[in-house]
Amino acid sequence: MEEAKSSLRMGRINYLNVLPIYHPLEAGILPCEYELVSGPPALLNDMMSAGLLQVSSCSCFEYARHPDRYFLVRDLSIGSGGPVMSVLLLSKKPIEQLSGHEILISGESHTSVALLRLLMKDQYKLKVSYRTGKVTPALGKPNAPEAFLAIGDEALRLRNHRDYPYMLDMAEAWREWTGLPFIFGLWVISRKACAEGLIQEDPGGILRQGRDWGLAHMDIILDLTAHGCPLSRDELYRYYTEGLVYTLRNEEIDGLRLFYSKLARAGLIGAEPSLEFFGD
């Protein structure tokens, strides 16, 4: 007899960067009452918005657009305090010479696109245009873009592309601009699911346990990641332990608030959202 699936569903970004958090849940090392649903950030945002998930990793841009729909999970994020390696602007010419050119952007991450727009306009003072499309299929063709934004596993694969020798690591650019970490992703809980009594215990508990287990068993995470990954084992280790930040503490919150403030001033969101956590 097939075991009934949980009525509670949790979104899981299908990128390597969340493997330390989700592997212990997916492997049954830690008990998890949620059915895990995998997908790119934009899809998970849409599923949360439609009520198809009760908890999910989510772009911080999505929370800024709809803070009335979500509570935040405490002390959990996907961010970086320096070079992140997996959110990159790659260009045929020096970044400072991109004025007047079009940048191809992925539709998978609203946050990375918003960060790119801020950096180009306010930090680098460049007038560029944007086109949304699939990045990898567009490369090597006669009308290949002058520059493109790559995120997640695609960025890890393309970061040494011979036709695009100039690279801007977006998290590093933010740190140089502001002195603060950049937060790409958050975990959110549906306010509607809480109001309906579906969620009574903090879902962040199992996620933080997963994170702590994953980071404490990095050899296992590296073994799982290494197959087919363009990074060496040493590069992967640095990616997980130095490139990425999985906490959401004072400095990360300061960086997140500053990003929201800049988005609001640029008219990319209606207003700077307050940060409301589950259990407040």
C-alpha positions as CSV (number, residue, x, y, z in Angstrom):
1,M,0.0,0.0,0.0
2,E,1.4,3.4,-1.1
3,E,2.2,5.7,1.8
4,A,0.0,8.9,1.7
5,K,1.8,12.1,0.9
6,S,1.8,14.9,3.4
7,S,-0.7,17.6,2.9
8,L,2.0,20.1,3.7
9,R,4.3,21.0,0.8
10,M,7.7,22.8,0.9
11,G,9.4,24.3,-2.1
12,R,13.1,23.5,-2.7
13,I,15.1,25.4,-5.3
14,N,16.7,23.0,-7.7
15,Y,20.2,24.4,-7.4
16,L,23.3,23.0,-5.8
17,N,23.4,25.9,-3.3
18,V,20.6,24.4,-1.1
19,L,21.9,20.9,-1.1
20,P,23.4,21.2,2.4
21,I,20.0,22.2,3.8
22,Y,17.8,19.7,2.0
23,H,19.9,16.5,1.6
24,P,19.4,15.4,5.3
25,L,15.6,15.9,4.8
26,E,15.5,14.2,1.4
27,A,17.6,11.3,2.6
28,G,15.6,10.7,5.7
29,I,18.5,11.5,8.0
30,L,16.2,14.1,9.7
31,P,12.4,13.5,9.8
32,C,10.4,15.9,7.7
33,E,6.7,16.1,7.6
34,Y,6.6,18.1,4.4
35,E,6.5,16.9,0.8
36,L,9.4,18.5,-0.9
37,V,8.7,20.1,-4.3
38,S,11.7,21.1,-6.5
39,G,11.8,23.9,-9.0
40,P,13.5,27.1,-10.1
41,P,13.0,30.2,-7.9
42,A,10.5,31.9,-10.2
43,L,8.3,28.8,-10.3
44,L,8.4,28.4,-6.5
45,N,7.4,32.0,-6.2
46,D,4.4,31.4,-8.4
47,M,3.4,28.3,-6.5
48,M,3.6,30.0,-3.1
49,S,1.6,32.9,-4.5
50,A,-1.0,30.4,-5.8
51,G,-1.2,28.6,-2.4
52,L,0.3,25.4,-3.9
53,L,3.1,25.4,-1.3
54,Q,2.9,26.2,2.4
55,V,6.6,26.9,2.9
56,S,9.3,27.6,0.4
57,S,12.7,29.0,-0.3
58,C,11.9,32.1,-2.2
59,S,13.6,35.1,-3.9
60,C,13.9,38.1,-1.5
61,F,12.3,40.1,-4.4
62,E,9.2,38.0,-4.1
63,Y,8.9,38.7,-0.4
64,A,9.3,42.4,-1.1
65,R,6.4,42.3,-3.6
66,H,4.0,40.5,-1.3
67,P,5.0,40.8,2.4
68,D,1.4,40.5,3.3
69,R,1.3,36.9,2.1
70,Y,4.3,35.6,4.0
71,F,6.1,35.2,7.3
72,L,9.9,34.9,7.2
73,V,11.8,31.9,8.6
74,R,14.3,33.1,11.2
75,D,18.1,32.8,10.7
76,L,18.0,31.2,7.3
77,S,18.9,32.6,3.9
78,I,20.9,32.1,0.8
79,G,23.4,34.9,0.6
80,S,27.0,35.9,0.2
81,G,29.5,38.2,1.9
82,G,31.8,38.3,-1.1
83,P,32.2,36.4,-4.4
84,V,29.4,33.9,-4.7
85,M,30.4,32.3,-8.0
86,S,26.9,31.4,-9.0
87,V,25.3,34.8,-9.9
88,L,27.4,36.4,-12.6
89,L,27.3,39.0,-15.3
90,L,29.5,37.7,-18.2
91,S,30.5,40.0,-21.0
92,K,32.5,40.1,-24.3
93,K,33.9,43.5,-23.3
94,P,34.8,45.2,-20.1
95,I,31.8,45.9,-17.9
96,E,32.4,49.6,-18.0
97,Q,32.0,49.6,-21.8
98,L,28.5,48.1,-21.8
99,S,26.5,51.3,-22.2
100,G,24.3,51.1,-25.2
101,H,24.3,47.3,-25.3
102,E,21.7,44.7,-24.4
103,I,22.1,42.2,-21.6
104,L,20.4,38.9,-21.8
105,I,18.8,38.0,-18.5
106,S,17.4,34.7,-17.2
107,G,13.7,34.7,-16.1
108,E,14.5,32.3,-13.2
109,S,15.5,34.9,-10.6
110,H,13.8,38.2,-10.0
111,T,16.2,39.1,-7.3
112,S,19.4,38.8,-9.4
113,V,17.8,40.8,-12.2
114,A,16.8,43.6,-9.8
115,L,20.3,43.6,-8.3
116,L,21.8,43.9,-11.8
117,R,19.5,46.8,-12.7
118,L,20.6,48.6,-9.5
119,L,24.3,48.0,-10.1
120,M,24.2,49.1,-13.8
121,K,22.2,52.3,-13.1
122,D,23.4,53.5,-9.7
123,Q,26.9,52.0,-9.2
124,Y,28.3,51.8,-12.7
125,K,26.2,54.6,-14.3
126,L,25.6,52.6,-17.5
127,K,22.6,52.8,-19.8
128,V,21.9,49.3,-20.9
129,S,18.8,47.4,-22.1
130,Y,17.6,44.0,-21.1
131,R,16.1,41.0,-22.9
132,T,14.7,38.0,-21.1
133,G,15.4,34.6,-22.5
134,K,17.2,31.3,-22.1
135,V,20.9,31.9,-21.7
136,T,22.8,28.7,-22.7
137,P,20.9,28.2,-26.1
138,A,21.6,31.8,-27.1
139,L,25.4,31.5,-26.9
140,G,27.6,30.7,-29.9
141,K,25.0,31.9,-32.3
142,P,25.4,34.9,-34.8
143,N,23.1,37.1,-32.6
144,A,24.7,36.0,-29.3
145,P,24.3,38.6,-26.6
146,E,27.1,41.1,-25.8
147,A,26.6,40.2,-22.1
148,F,24.4,37.9,-20.1
149,L,23.3,37.3,-16.5
150,A,23.7,33.7,-15.4
151,I,22.5,32.2,-12.1
152,G,22.7,29.0,-10.2
153,D,24.2,25.9,-11.7
154,E,24.2,27.5,-15.2
155,A,26.5,30.3,-13.9
156,L,28.9,27.6,-12.5
157,R,29.0,26.0,-15.9
158,L,29.5,29.2,-17.9
159,R,31.8,31.2,-15.7
160,N,34.9,30.4,-17.8
161,H,33.2,30.8,-21.2
162,R,35.9,31.6,-23.8
163,D,33.7,34.1,-25.6
164,Y,32.9,36.1,-22.4
165,P,36.2,36.8,-20.7
166,Y,34.9,39.7,-18.5
167,M,33.0,38.7,-15.4
168,L,31.2,40.6,-12.6
169,D,30.4,38.6,-9.5
170,M,27.2,40.2,-8.4
171,A,27.5,39.5,-4.7
172,E,31.1,40.8,-4.7
173,A,30.0,43.9,-6.6
174,W,27.3,44.5,-3.9
175,R,29.8,44.1,-1.1
176,E,32.2,46.5,-2.7
177,W,29.3,49.0,-3.2
178,T,27.7,48.8,0.2
179,G,30.1,46.9,2.6
180,L,27.3,44.4,3.4
181,P,26.4,40.8,2.5
182,F,23.8,40.3,-0.3
183,I,20.8,38.1,0.4
184,F,19.5,36.4,-2.7
185,G,17.0,34.0,-1.1
186,L,14.8,33.7,2.0
187,W,12.5,31.0,3.3
188,V,8.8,32.1,3.7
189,I,5.7,30.6,5.3
190,S,2.3,31.2,3.9
191,R,0.2,33.4,6.2
192,K,-2.9,31.8,4.8
193,A,-1.7,28.4,5.8
194,C,-1.0,29.7,9.3
195,A,-4.4,31.3,9.6
196,E,-6.1,28.0,8.5
197,G,-4.2,26.1,11.2
198,L,-2.2,24.0,8.8
199,I,1.1,25.3,10.3
200,Q,1.4,25.5,14.0
201,E,5.1,24.5,14.7
202,D,7.9,26.6,13.2
203,P,9.0,25.0,9.9
204,G,12.3,26.8,10.3
205,G,13.3,24.3,12.9
206,I,13.8,21.4,10.6
207,L,15.4,23.6,7.9
208,R,18.0,25.0,10.3
209,Q,18.7,21.5,11.5
210,G,19.2,20.5,7.9
211,R,21.6,23.4,7.3
212,D,23.6,22.6,10.5
213,W,23.8,18.9,9.6
214,G,24.9,19.6,6.0
215,L,27.6,22.1,6.9
216,A,28.9,19.7,9.6
217,H,29.0,16.8,7.1
218,M,30.6,18.6,4.1
219,D,32.4,15.6,2.8
220,I,29.1,13.9,2.2
221,I,27.7,17.0,0.5
222,L,30.9,17.3,-1.7
223,D,30.6,13.6,-2.7
224,L,27.0,14.1,-3.7
225,T,27.8,17.3,-5.6
226,A,31.0,16.3,-7.4
227,H,29.4,14.1,-10.1
228,G,29.0,16.2,-13.2
229,C,29.8,19.4,-11.5
230,P,32.1,21.9,-13.3
231,L,33.8,22.8,-10.1
232,S,36.7,20.9,-8.5
233,R,36.3,19.5,-5.0
234,D,38.3,22.4,-3.5
235,E,36.3,24.9,-5.5
236,L,33.0,23.3,-4.3
237,Y,34.3,23.4,-0.7
238,R,35.0,27.1,-1.0
239,Y,31.7,27.6,-2.7
240,Y,29.7,26.1,0.2
241,T,31.8,27.4,3.1
242,E,33.1,30.7,1.9
243,G,31.0,31.8,-1.1
244,L,27.6,31.2,0.5
245,V,26.0,32.4,3.7
246,Y,23.1,30.4,5.1
247,T,22.3,32.5,8.1
248,L,20.1,35.6,8.5
249,R,21.6,37.6,11.4
250,N,22.3,41.2,12.0
251,E,24.7,41.9,9.2
252,E,22.6,39.9,6.7
253,I,19.5,41.7,7.8
254,D,21.2,45.0,7.3
255,G,22.2,44.0,3.8
256,L,18.6,42.9,3.1
257,R,17.0,46.1,4.4
258,L,19.4,48.2,2.3
259,F,18.6,46.3,-0.8
260,Y,14.9,46.8,-0.2
261,S,15.5,50.5,0.4
262,K,17.3,50.8,-2.9
263,L,14.6,48.9,-4.7
264,A,11.9,51.2,-3.3
265,R,13.9,54.3,-4.3
266,A,14.4,53.0,-7.8
267,G,10.7,52.3,-8.1
268,L,11.2,48.5,-8.6
269,I,9.0,47.8,-5.6
270,G,6.1,49.8,-4.2
271,A,7.6,50.3,-0.7
272,E,10.3,48.9,1.5
273,P,8.7,46.0,3.3
274,S,8.9,45.3,7.0
275,L,10.5,42.0,8.0
276,E,7.9,39.9,9.9
277,F,9.1,36.5,11.2
278,F,7.0,33.4,12.1
279,G,6.2,33.5,15.7
280,D,6.4,37.3,16.2
